[in-house]
Amino acid sequence: MSLWHPMRLAQILAYDDTRVSAGSTEEEKKYARISTRGAGIGFSALRIIVSLWTSSAASPAYARIYIDDETTPRAEFTSTSTAEEIKERIISILDLAPGIHTVRLKLQSLGATAYSELFEIWGVI
């Protein structure tokens, strides 16, 4: 069942609730292929929601969002919490050509373990 409704300004495009972790090397842990043209309407931005936490409050956890083969992240989230936190950001995708793109979630923590479980992508009109 689609969560799309004409009166809403966003549509869920991807969802993953699998726990993943990474250490000191930035690693791609989740990805989703999305279309920049959902339900016949082009999206101007993506609302990214991730959960993030670290095994040690002294070593921050980082989650970075990349699109396709970009080397500079579109968004970066940081947490020094040892309990799961929800992080959210809206990123513009107006510079992307219409079509299918891959949104990548990469994790890293210097000196500890970074964890993420929730990964949601919403298309925003």
N, C-alpha and C positions, 0 to 999 in steps of 0.2 A: 504494500500500500504506500502510495506516495504521500509525503508530508507537504506537498505543494498545494497552495491555495491561492487564488488570484489576489486576495487581500493581504497576503504575506509578502514581505520584501526579501525573503531568503528561502532557499531550498537546500536540504541536506544532500550532499553529494557523496560523502564517504564516511564510514564509521568503523573503528577497530578498537576493541577493548581487550587486547592481548598484552600481558605484561612483558616488557623488554628491558634490557639493561646494557650498559656499556661502561668501559673504564676510561683510561687516559687517551685512547685513540678515538677520534670522531668516527662513528660508524652509522651507516644508514640502517635503521631498524624497521621502518614502516614506509609504505608508499601507497599512493592511490592515483589511478588514472582518471582524469576528469575531462569533461568537455566544457569549453568556454561558452557553449551555446546550450543552455538547459531549457527544456520545455518551450523551445522556440524563442526564448528571450536571452539576449546576451548578458552575462554577468559582468559587473565592473570591478568586483572585489571578491575576495575569499575571506570568510571568517574562520580562523583556525583556532581550535580548542584542543589543548593537550593537558595531560596531568604530568607532573614532574616532581621528583624528590631525589634526595641523595642519601647515601649510607652514612655520611659524616657531615655534620653542620659546618665543619671547618673547611670542607671542600665542596664548592658549589657544583650543582648539576646544570648542564646546558642542553637545551633542545633547540635545534635550528631547522628552519624550513627553507627548502630550496625548490625551485621549479625547473623541471627538465634537467639539463646539465650545467646549471649555473654554479659558479664557484663562490659567489657572494650570497649569503643567506638573505632571503626576503624578510625574515623575522627571526629573532632570537629570544628565547625565554631562559631565565635563570632562577634557581631555587637553592636555598640553603636549609630548607626544611627536611627533616627526616620522616615526615608524614606526607602523604600524597596531597599535592596542591593542584588546583585548576588554574591554568594560564590561558589567556585569550588575546588574540590580536586580529585586526582586519588589515589585509594587505591588498593593494591595488593590483589588478591584472589587466589594466587597460592597454599595456604595452604588448600583451600576448596576441599572436595571430589567432583567429578563430580555429578551433580544432581540438584535438586531444593533447593533453599535457600531463606530465607526471609530477605530482607534489610529493616531495621526499622529506621525511622526518629523520634527522640525524641527532644522535646523543653523544655526550662526552662529559666526563668529570675528571678533573685533575687531582689525583691522590685519593679517590674514593670510587664508588660505583653510582652512576646515574640510572634512575628508573623512570619509566613512563608506562602508562597503561592506556589511558583514554586518548584517542586521536579522532577528532571530528573535523570535517571540512564542509562548510556551508557556502553555497553560491549566493552572493548578494547583488541585487539589482542596483 
